[in-house]
Amino acid sequence: METNEHHMIPIWFIIGINLLVYGVVIAITGLVHWSNPPVTVELSDLHIDFWWGLLMTVLGLFYTLRFRPGKTEK
């Protein structure tokens, strides 16, 4: 027998994927800037783009794993 169940993808899963992708891109850009820092940017020695990208990657990974589709909730 055929079942007509509709499964919705949680919005937090989509946000998690978005944060994960952007975080990886920003962290890679931060690594490039770390090895070749721009001379016209003040406080470039803090490497905020790398740390922000790393934070976004961790948050994106958390949301992606926590709200993935098909996960059974208890």
HTML snippet that shows the backbone in 3Dmol.js (N, CA, C, O; Angstrom):
<script src="https://3Dmol.org/build/3Dmol-min.js"></script>
<div id="view" style="width:600px;height:400px;position:relative"></div>
<script>
const pdb = `
ATOM      1  N   MET A   1       0.836  -1.163   0.000  1.00  0.00           N
ATOM      2  CA  MET A   1       0.000   0.000   0.000  1.00  0.00           C
ATOM      3  C   MET A   1       0.893   1.241   0.000  1.00  0.00           C
ATOM      4  O   MET A   1       1.976   1.242   0.585  1.00  0.00           O
ATOM      5  N   GLU A   2       0.437   2.260  -0.642  1.00  0.00           N
ATOM      6  CA  GLU A   2       1.205   3.483  -0.811  1.00  0.00           C
ATOM      7  C   GLU A   2       0.824   4.492   0.275  1.00  0.00           C
ATOM      8  O   GLU A   2      -0.356   4.694   0.562  1.00  0.00           O
ATOM      9  N   THR A   3       1.823   5.112   0.865  1.00  0.00           N
ATOM     10  CA  THR A   3       1.539   6.146   1.868  1.00  0.00           C
ATOM     11  C   THR A   3       1.865   7.505   1.276  1.00  0.00           C
ATOM     12  O   THR A   3       2.859   7.670   0.569  1.00  0.00           O
ATOM     13  N   ASN A   4       1.025   8.462   1.571  1.00  0.00           N
ATOM     14  CA  ASN A   4       1.214   9.819   1.067  1.00  0.00           C
ATOM     15  C   ASN A   4       1.651  10.739   2.201  1.00  0.00           C
ATOM     16  O   ASN A   4       0.965  11.704   2.538  1.00  0.00           O
ATOM     17  N   GLU A   5       2.777  10.430   2.770  1.00  0.00           N
ATOM     18  CA  GLU A   5       3.288  11.254   3.851  1.00  0.00           C
ATOM     19  C   GLU A   5       4.198  12.330   3.280  1.00  0.00           C
ATOM     20  O   GLU A   5       5.038  12.059   2.422  1.00  0.00           O
ATOM     21  N   HIS A   6       4.023  13.540   3.760  1.00  0.00           N
ATOM     22  CA  HIS A   6       4.878  14.649   3.348  1.00  0.00           C
ATOM     23  C   HIS A   6       5.855  14.931   4.478  1.00  0.00           C
ATOM     24  O   HIS A   6       5.463  15.103   5.632  1.00  0.00           O
ATOM     25  N   HIS A   7       7.116  14.975   4.130  1.00  0.00           N
ATOM     26  CA  HIS A   7       8.144  15.268   5.120  1.00  0.00           C
ATOM     27  C   HIS A   7       8.691  16.656   4.845  1.00  0.00           C
ATOM     28  O   HIS A   7       9.111  16.969   3.731  1.00  0.00           O
ATOM     29  N   MET A   8       8.678  17.475   5.878  1.00  0.00           N
ATOM     30  CA  MET A   8       9.191  18.828   5.733  1.00  0.00           C
ATOM     31  C   MET A   8      10.630  18.880   6.233  1.00  0.00           C
ATOM     32  O   MET A   8      10.981  18.220   7.211  1.00  0.00           O
ATOM     33  N   ILE A   9      11.448  19.660   5.563  1.00  0.00           N
ATOM     34  CA  ILE A   9      12.823  19.870   5.992  1.00  0.00           C
ATOM     35  C   ILE A   9      12.814  21.035   6.972  1.00  0.00           C
ATOM     36  O   ILE A   9      12.299  22.105   6.647  1.00  0.00           O
ATOM     37  N   PRO A  10      13.373  20.850   8.165  1.00  0.00           N
ATOM     38  CA  PRO A  10      13.378  21.939   9.150  1.00  0.00           C
ATOM     39  C   PRO A  10      14.192  23.133   8.658  1.00  0.00           C
ATOM     40  O   PRO A  10      15.243  22.969   8.039  1.00  0.00           O
ATOM     41  N   ILE A  11      13.695  24.326   8.940  1.00  0.00           N
ATOM     42  CA  ILE A  11      14.382  25.539   8.526  1.00  0.00           C
ATOM     43  C   ILE A  11      15.751  25.645   9.191  1.00  0.00           C
ATOM     44  O   ILE A  11      16.674  26.214   8.608  1.00  0.00           O
ATOM     45  N   TRP A  12      15.897  25.108  10.397  1.00  0.00           N
ATOM     46  CA  TRP A  12      17.181  25.169  11.094  1.00  0.00           C
ATOM     47  C   TRP A  12      18.232  24.303  10.411  1.00  0.00           C
ATOM     48  O   TRP A  12      19.426  24.588  10.504  1.00  0.00           O
ATOM     49  N   PHE A  13      17.797  23.251   9.728  1.00  0.00           N
ATOM     50  CA  PHE A  13      18.725  22.433   8.942  1.00  0.00           C
ATOM     51  C   PHE A  13      19.269  23.237   7.760  1.00  0.00           C
ATOM     52  O   PHE A  13      20.461  23.180   7.459  1.00  0.00           O
ATOM     53  N   ILE A  14      18.394  23.981   7.097  1.00  0.00           N
ATOM     54  CA  ILE A  14      18.810  24.813   5.965  1.00  0.00           C
ATOM     55  C   ILE A  14      19.724  25.932   6.445  1.00  0.00           C
ATOM     56  O   ILE A  14      20.724  26.233   5.792  1.00  0.00           O
ATOM     57  N   ILE A  15      19.399  26.546   7.566  1.00  0.00           N
ATOM     58  CA  ILE A  15      20.257  27.584   8.130  1.00  0.00           C
ATOM     59  C   ILE A  15      21.613  26.991   8.514  1.00  0.00           C
ATOM     60  O   ILE A  15      22.646  27.633   8.325  1.00  0.00           O
ATOM     61  N   GLY A  16      21.612  25.776   9.048  1.00  0.00           N
ATOM     62  CA  GLY A  16      22.864  25.112   9.395  1.00  0.00           C
ATOM     63  C   GLY A  16      23.752  24.865   8.194  1.00  0.00           C
ATOM     64  O   GLY A  16      24.965  25.064   8.263  1.00  0.00           O
ATOM     65  N   ILE A  17      23.158  24.430   7.089  1.00  0.00           N
ATOM     66  CA  ILE A  17      23.939  24.221   5.870  1.00  0.00           C
ATOM     67  C   ILE A  17      24.505  25.548   5.372  1.00  0.00           C
ATOM     68  O   ILE A  17      25.656  25.623   4.944  1.00  0.00           O
ATOM     69  N   ASN A  18      23.687  26.583   5.433  1.00  0.00           N
ATOM     70  CA  ASN A  18      24.122  27.911   5.007  1.00  0.00           C
ATOM     71  C   ASN A  18      25.298  28.395   5.860  1.00  0.00           C
ATOM     72  O   ASN A  18      26.298  28.872   5.323  1.00  0.00           O
ATOM     73  N   LEU A  19      25.181  28.275   7.170  1.00  0.00           N
ATOM     74  CA  LEU A  19      26.272  28.683   8.057  1.00  0.00           C
ATOM     75  C   LEU A  19      27.522  27.845   7.821  1.00  0.00           C
ATOM     76  O   LEU A  19      28.636  28.367   7.857  1.00  0.00           O
ATOM     77  N   LEU A  20      27.346  26.570   7.583  1.00  0.00           N
ATOM     78  CA  LEU A  20      28.477  25.680   7.349  1.00  0.00           C
ATOM     79  C   LEU A  20      29.237  26.060   6.078  1.00  0.00           C
ATOM     80  O   LEU A  20      30.466  26.135   6.086  1.00  0.00           O
ATOM     81  N   VAL A  21      28.519  26.297   5.007  1.00  0.00           N
ATOM     82  CA  VAL A  21      29.167  26.647   3.735  1.00  0.00           C
ATOM     83  C   VAL A  21      29.859  28.002   3.843  1.00  0.00           C
ATOM     84  O   VAL A  21      31.023  28.139   3.467  1.00  0.00           O
ATOM     85  N   TYR A  22      29.150  28.997   4.353  1.00  0.00           N
ATOM     86  CA  TYR A  22      29.752  30.330   4.478  1.00  0.00           C
ATOM     87  C   TYR A  22      30.920  30.318   5.463  1.00  0.00           C
ATOM     88  O   TYR A  22      31.917  31.006   5.247  1.00  0.00           O
ATOM     89  N   GLY A  23      30.805  29.555   6.524  1.00  0.00           N
ATOM     90  CA  GLY A  23      31.881  29.479   7.494  1.00  0.00           C
ATOM     91  C   GLY A  23      33.147  28.889   6.909  1.00  0.00           C
ATOM     92  O   GLY A  23      34.244  29.380   7.175  1.00  0.00           O
ATOM     93  N   VAL A  24      33.006  27.841   6.113  1.00  0.00           N
ATOM     94  CA  VAL A  24      34.178  27.230   5.481  1.00  0.00           C
ATOM     95  C   VAL A  24      34.829  28.213   4.512  1.00  0.00           C
ATOM     96  O   VAL A  24      36.054  28.333   4.480  1.00  0.00           O
ATOM     97  N   VAL A  25      34.022  28.912   3.729  1.00  0.00           N
ATOM     98  CA  VAL A  25      34.562  29.873   2.764  1.00  0.00           C
ATOM     99  C   VAL A  25      35.283  31.014   3.483  1.00  0.00           C
ATOM    100  O   VAL A  25      36.379  31.401   3.079  1.00  0.00           O
ATOM    101  N   ILE A  26      34.686  31.549   4.534  1.00  0.00           N
ATOM    102  CA  ILE A  26      35.305  32.653   5.269  1.00  0.00           C
ATOM    103  C   ILE A  26      36.565  32.184   5.990  1.00  0.00           C
ATOM    104  O   ILE A  26      37.547  32.924   6.043  1.00  0.00           O
ATOM    105  N   ALA A  27      36.562  30.979   6.542  1.00  0.00           N
ATOM    106  CA  ALA A  27      37.754  30.466   7.227  1.00  0.00           C
ATOM    107  C   ALA A  27      38.903  30.249   6.238  1.00  0.00           C
ATOM    108  O   ALA A  27      40.056  30.538   6.557  1.00  0.00           O
ATOM    109  N   ILE A  28      38.597  29.747   5.053  1.00  0.00           N
ATOM    110  CA  ILE A  28      39.649  29.571   4.043  1.00  0.00           C
ATOM    111  C   ILE A  28      40.205  30.924   3.613  1.00  0.00           C
ATOM    112  O   ILE A  28      41.414  31.074   3.437  1.00  0.00           O
ATOM    113  N   THR A  29      39.327  31.906   3.444  1.00  0.00           N
ATOM    114  CA  THR A  29      39.782  33.255   3.125  1.00  0.00           C
ATOM    115  C   THR A  29      40.641  33.818   4.242  1.00  0.00           C
ATOM    116  O   THR A  29      41.633  34.499   3.982  1.00  0.00           O
ATOM    117  N   GLY A  30      40.268  33.537   5.485  1.00  0.00           N
ATOM    118  CA  GLY A  30      41.075  33.976   6.621  1.00  0.00           C
ATOM    119  C   GLY A  30      42.448  33.333   6.641  1.00  0.00           C
ATOM    120  O   GLY A  30      43.433  33.978   6.999  1.00  0.00           O
ATOM    121  N   LEU A  31      42.519  32.068   6.258  1.00  0.00           N
ATOM    122  CA  LEU A  31      43.824  31.405   6.186  1.00  0.00           C
ATOM    123  C   LEU A  31      44.701  32.023   5.101  1.00  0.00           C
ATOM    124  O   LEU A  31      45.910  32.170   5.282  1.00  0.00           O
ATOM    125  N   VAL A  32      44.094  32.381   3.985  1.00  0.00           N
ATOM    126  CA  VAL A  32      44.850  33.039   2.919  1.00  0.00           C
ATOM    127  C   VAL A  32      45.354  34.399   3.392  1.00  0.00           C
ATOM    128  O   VAL A  32      46.499  34.771   3.134  1.00  0.00           O
ATOM    129  N   HIS A  33      44.487  35.138   4.089  1.00  0.00           N
ATOM    130  CA  HIS A  33      44.903  36.450   4.614  1.00  0.00           C
ATOM    131  C   HIS A  33      45.922  36.311   5.736  1.00  0.00           C
ATOM    132  O   HIS A  33      46.726  37.218   5.954  1.00  0.00           O
ATOM    133  N   TRP A  34      45.900  35.204   6.443  1.00  0.00           N
ATOM    134  CA  TRP A  34      46.858  34.985   7.521  1.00  0.00           C
ATOM    135  C   TRP A  34      48.276  34.873   6.947  1.00  0.00           C
ATOM    136  O   TRP A  34      49.226  35.410   7.517  1.00  0.00           O
ATOM    137  N   SER A  35      48.408  34.177   5.827  1.00  0.00           N
ATOM    138  CA  SER A  35      49.729  34.001   5.231  1.00  0.00           C
ATOM    139  C   SER A  35      50.156  35.224   4.409  1.00  0.00           C
ATOM    140  O   SER A  35      51.349  35.439   4.201  1.00  0.00           O
ATOM    141  N   ASN A  36      49.197  36.017   3.946  1.00  0.00           N
ATOM    142  CA  ASN A  36      49.499  37.203   3.155  1.00  0.00           C
ATOM    143  C   ASN A  36      48.597  38.347   3.629  1.00  0.00           C
ATOM    144  O   ASN A  36      47.618  38.672   2.958  1.00  0.00           O
ATOM    145  N   PRO A  37      48.911  38.964   4.777  1.00  0.00           N
ATOM    146  CA  PRO A  37      48.000  39.958   5.360  1.00  0.00           C
ATOM    147  C   PRO A  37      47.936  41.235   4.530  1.00  0.00           C
ATOM    148  O   PRO A  37      48.939  41.673   3.967  1.00  0.00           O
ATOM    149  N   PRO A  38      46.746  41.825   4.462  1.00  0.00           N
ATOM    150  CA  PRO A  38      46.634  43.110   3.765  1.00  0.00           C
ATOM    151  C   PRO A  38      47.298  44.212   4.598  1.00  0.00           C
ATOM    152  O   PRO A  38      47.173  44.224   5.823  1.00  0.00           O
ATOM    153  N   VAL A  39      47.986  45.115   3.949  1.00  0.00           N
ATOM    154  CA  VAL A  39      48.743  46.134   4.681  1.00  0.00           C
ATOM    155  C   VAL A  39      47.894  47.347   5.037  1.00  0.00           C
ATOM    156  O   VAL A  39      48.268  48.121   5.919  1.00  0.00           O
ATOM    157  N   THR A  40      46.766  47.525   4.372  1.00  0.00           N
ATOM    158  CA  THR A  40      45.957  48.717   4.607  1.00  0.00           C
ATOM    159  C   THR A  40      44.865  48.522   5.652  1.00  0.00           C
ATOM    160  O   THR A  40      44.142  49.469   5.960  1.00  0.00           O
ATOM    161  N   VAL A  41      44.727  47.330   6.199  1.00  0.00           N
ATOM    162  CA  VAL A  41      43.664  47.039   7.149  1.00  0.00           C
ATOM    163  C   VAL A  41      44.220  47.119   8.573  1.00  0.00           C
ATOM    164  O   VAL A  41      45.201  46.455   8.907  1.00  0.00           O
ATOM    165  N   GLU A  42      43.578  47.943   9.401  1.00  0.00           N
ATOM    166  CA  GLU A  42      43.978  48.041  10.800  1.00  0.00           C
ATOM    167  C   GLU A  42      43.562  46.774  11.546  1.00  0.00           C
ATOM    168  O   GLU A  42      42.537  46.170  11.229  1.00  0.00           O
ATOM    169  N   LEU A  43      44.341  46.385  12.512  1.00  0.00           N
ATOM    170  CA  LEU A  43      44.088  45.222  13.370  1.00  0.00           C
ATOM    171  C   LEU A  43      44.002  43.909  12.580  1.00  0.00           C
ATOM    172  O   LEU A  43      43.314  42.976  12.995  1.00  0.00           O
ATOM    173  N   SER A  44      44.696  43.843  11.450  1.00  0.00           N
ATOM    174  CA  SER A  44      44.664  42.606  10.671  1.00  0.00           C
ATOM    175  C   SER A  44      45.401  41.472  11.378  1.00  0.00           C
ATOM    176  O   SER A  44      45.268  40.309  11.000  1.00  0.00           O
ATOM    177  N   ASP A  45      46.185  41.817  12.414  1.00  0.00           N
ATOM    178  CA  ASP A  45      46.907  40.774  13.152  1.00  0.00           C
ATOM    179  C   ASP A  45      45.993  39.955  14.055  1.00  0.00           C
ATOM    180  O   ASP A  45      46.430  38.949  14.615  1.00  0.00           O
ATOM    181  N   LEU A  46      44.731  40.363  14.208  1.00  0.00           N
ATOM    182  CA  LEU A  46      43.777  39.579  15.006  1.00  0.00           C
ATOM    183  C   LEU A  46      43.193  38.408  14.219  1.00  0.00           C
ATOM    184  O   LEU A  46      42.687  37.458  14.816  1.00  0.00           O
ATOM    185  N   HIS A  47      43.256  38.460  12.886  1.00  0.00           N
ATOM    186  CA  HIS A  47      42.767  37.389  12.004  1.00  0.00           C
ATOM    187  C   HIS A  47      41.299  37.065  12.282  1.00  0.00           C
ATOM    188  O   HIS A  47      40.909  35.903  12.397  1.00  0.00           O
ATOM    189  N   ILE A  48      40.498  38.128  12.385  1.00  0.00           N
ATOM    190  CA  ILE A  48      39.091  37.957  12.748  1.00  0.00           C
ATOM    191  C   ILE A  48      38.319  37.164  11.696  1.00  0.00           C
ATOM    192  O   ILE A  48      37.364  36.465  12.037  1.00  0.00           O
ATOM    193  N   ASP A  49      38.711  37.258  10.427  1.00  0.00           N
ATOM    194  CA  ASP A  49      37.989  36.502   9.401  1.00  0.00           C
ATOM    195  C   ASP A  49      38.161  34.994   9.587  1.00  0.00           C
ATOM    196  O   ASP A  49      37.220  34.232   9.364  1.00  0.00           O
ATOM    197  N   PHE A  50      39.339  34.564   9.989  1.00  0.00           N
ATOM    198  CA  PHE A  50      39.532  33.133  10.247  1.00  0.00           C
ATOM    199  C   PHE A  50      38.712  32.676  11.448  1.00  0.00           C
ATOM    200  O   PHE A  50      38.038  31.648  11.386  1.00  0.00           O
ATOM    201  N   TRP A  51      38.767  33.440  12.547  1.00  0.00           N
ATOM    202  CA  TRP A  51      38.056  33.033  13.765  1.00  0.00           C
ATOM    203  C   TRP A  51      36.546  33.087  13.569  1.00  0.00           C
ATOM    204  O   TRP A  51      35.828  32.221  14.069  1.00  0.00           O
ATOM    205  N   TRP A  52      36.058  34.090  12.851  1.00  0.00           N
ATOM    206  CA  TRP A  52      34.626  34.186  12.589  1.00  0.00           C
ATOM    207  C   TRP A  52      34.178  33.029  11.697  1.00  0.00           C
ATOM    208  O   TRP A  52      33.120  32.444  11.929  1.00  0.00           O
ATOM    209  N   GLY A  53      34.965  32.699  10.690  1.00  0.00           N
ATOM    210  CA  GLY A  53      34.643  31.561   9.829  1.00  0.00           C
ATOM    211  C   GLY A  53      34.634  30.249  10.587  1.00  0.00           C
ATOM    212  O   GLY A  53      33.794  29.384  10.339  1.00  0.00           O
ATOM    213  N   LEU A  54      35.578  30.104  11.518  1.00  0.00           N
ATOM    214  CA  LEU A  54      35.616  28.894  12.337  1.00  0.00           C
ATOM    215  C   LEU A  54      34.383  28.798  13.228  1.00  0.00           C
ATOM    216  O   LEU A  54      33.805  27.721  13.376  1.00  0.00           O
ATOM    217  N   LEU A  55      33.979  29.917  13.821  1.00  0.00           N
ATOM    218  CA  LEU A  55      32.767  29.933  14.654  1.00  0.00           C
ATOM    219  C   LEU A  55      31.530  29.593  13.822  1.00  0.00           C
ATOM    220  O   LEU A  55      30.686  28.810  14.257  1.00  0.00           O
ATOM    221  N   MET A  56      31.419  30.178  12.630  1.00  0.00           N
ATOM    222  CA  MET A  56      30.274  29.886  11.774  1.00  0.00           C
ATOM    223  C   MET A  56      30.262  28.424  11.336  1.00  0.00           C
ATOM    224  O   MET A  56      29.195  27.821  11.218  1.00  0.00           O
ATOM    225  N   THR A  57      31.438  27.850  11.095  1.00  0.00           N
ATOM    226  CA  THR A  57      31.525  26.442  10.715  1.00  0.00           C
ATOM    227  C   THR A  57      31.053  25.541  11.844  1.00  0.00           C
ATOM    228  O   THR A  57      30.314  24.585  11.611  1.00  0.00           O
ATOM    229  N   VAL A  58      31.475  25.839  13.058  1.00  0.00           N
ATOM    230  CA  VAL A  58      31.058  25.027  14.209  1.00  0.00           C
ATOM    231  C   VAL A  58      29.553  25.141  14.434  1.00  0.00           C
ATOM    232  O   VAL A  58      28.886  24.132  14.661  1.00  0.00           O
ATOM    233  N   LEU A  59      29.013  26.358  14.372  1.00  0.00           N
ATOM    234  CA  LEU A  59      27.566  26.531  14.546  1.00  0.00           C
ATOM    235  C   LEU A  59      26.784  25.848  13.428  1.00  0.00           C
ATOM    236  O   LEU A  59      25.756  25.218  13.677  1.00  0.00           O
ATOM    237  N   GLY A  60      27.272  25.974  12.201  1.00  0.00           N
ATOM    238  CA  GLY A  60      26.607  25.314  11.079  1.00  0.00           C
ATOM    239  C   GLY A  60      26.628  23.810  11.200  1.00  0.00           C
ATOM    240  O   GLY A  60      25.643  23.144  10.880  1.00  0.00           O
ATOM    241  N   LEU A  61      27.742  23.267  11.660  1.00  0.00           N
ATOM    242  CA  LEU A  61      27.836  21.823  11.866  1.00  0.00           C
ATOM    243  C   LEU A  61      26.874  21.372  12.970  1.00  0.00           C
ATOM    244  O   LEU A  61      26.238  20.324  12.855  1.00  0.00           O
ATOM    245  N   PHE A  62      26.774  22.162  14.032  1.00  0.00           N
ATOM    246  CA  PHE A  62      25.847  21.833  15.116  1.00  0.00           C
ATOM    247  C   PHE A  62      24.405  21.808  14.617  1.00  0.00           C
ATOM    248  O   PHE A  62      23.686  20.837  14.851  1.00  0.00           O
ATOM    249  N   TYR A  63      23.974  22.880  13.923  1.00  0.00           N
ATOM    250  CA  TYR A  63      22.597  22.944  13.438  1.00  0.00           C
ATOM    251  C   TYR A  63      22.314  21.867  12.391  1.00  0.00           C
ATOM    252  O   TYR A  63      21.220  21.303  12.363  1.00  0.00           O
ATOM    253  N   THR A  64      23.288  21.583  11.537  1.00  0.00           N
ATOM    254  CA  THR A  64      23.081  20.565  10.505  1.00  0.00           C
ATOM    255  C   THR A  64      22.903  19.188  11.119  1.00  0.00           C
ATOM    256  O   THR A  64      22.039  18.425  10.687  1.00  0.00           O
ATOM    257  N   LEU A  65      23.703  18.862  12.116  1.00  0.00           N
ATOM    258  CA  LEU A  65      23.584  17.542  12.742  1.00  0.00           C
ATOM    259  C   LEU A  65      22.383  17.457  13.675  1.00  0.00           C
ATOM    260  O   LEU A  65      21.745  16.407  13.767  1.00  0.00           O
ATOM    261  N   ARG A  66      22.071  18.534  14.358  1.00  0.00           N
ATOM    262  CA  ARG A  66      20.974  18.522  15.335  1.00  0.00           C
ATOM    263  C   ARG A  66      19.610  18.437  14.663  1.00  0.00           C
ATOM    264  O   ARG A  66      18.717  17.757  15.168  1.00  0.00           O
ATOM    265  N   PHE A  67      19.436  19.122  13.524  1.00  0.00           N
ATOM    266  CA  PHE A  67      18.118  19.209  12.886  1.00  0.00           C
ATOM    267  C   PHE A  67      18.084  18.514  11.527  1.00  0.00           C
ATOM    268  O   PHE A  67      17.289  18.893  10.667  1.00  0.00           O
ATOM    269  N   ARG A  68      18.925  17.511  11.317  1.00  0.00           N
ATOM    270  CA  ARG A  68      18.942  16.817  10.034  1.00  0.00           C
ATOM    271  C   ARG A  68      17.621  16.078   9.800  1.00  0.00           C
ATOM    272  O   ARG A  68      17.019  15.571  10.746  1.00  0.00           O
ATOM    273  N   PRO A  69      17.175  16.017   8.554  1.00  0.00           N
ATOM    274  CA  PRO A  69      15.928  15.312   8.242  1.00  0.00           C
ATOM    275  C   PRO A  69      16.082  13.813   8.487  1.00  0.00           C
ATOM    276  O   PRO A  69      17.157  13.248   8.289  1.00  0.00           O
ATOM    277  N   GLY A  70      15.018  13.193   8.909  1.00  0.00           N
ATOM    278  CA  GLY A  70      15.016  11.760   9.138  1.00  0.00           C
ATOM    279  C   GLY A  70      15.482  11.364  10.524  1.00  0.00           C
ATOM    280  O   GLY A  70      15.442  10.187  10.883  1.00  0.00           O
ATOM    281  N   LYS A  71      15.920  12.332  11.301  1.00  0.00           N
ATOM    282  CA  LYS A  71      16.346  12.035  12.666  1.00  0.00           C
ATOM    283  C   LYS A  71      15.097  11.811  13.516  1.00  0.00           C
ATOM    284  O   LYS A  71      14.164  12.614  13.498  1.00  0.00           O
ATOM    285  N   THR A  72      15.098  10.731  14.240  1.00  0.00           N
ATOM    286  CA  THR A  72      13.944  10.448  15.085  1.00  0.00           C
ATOM    287  C   THR A  72      14.051  11.229  16.388  1.00  0.00           C
ATOM    288  O   THR A  72      15.081  11.211  17.063  1.00  0.00           O
ATOM    289  N   GLU A  73      12.970  11.910  16.720  1.00  0.00           N
ATOM    290  CA  GLU A  73      12.953  12.685  17.964  1.00  0.00           C
ATOM    291  C   GLU A  73      12.362  11.844  19.079  1.00  0.00           C
ATOM    292  O   GLU A  73      11.399  11.105  18.878  1.00  0.00           O
ATOM    293  N   LYS A  74      12.949  11.967  20.249  1.00  0.00           N
ATOM    294  CA  LYS A  74      12.469  11.177  21.389  1.00  0.00           C
ATOM    295  C   LYS A  74      11.690  12.030  22.346  1.00  0.00           C
ATOM    296  O   LYS A  74      11.209  11.534  23.365  1.00  0.00           O
TER     297      LYS A  74
END
`;
const viewer = $3Dmol.createViewer("view");
viewer.addModel(pdb, "pdb");
viewer.setStyle({}, {cartoon: {color: "spectrum"}});
viewer.zoomTo();
viewer.render();
</script>
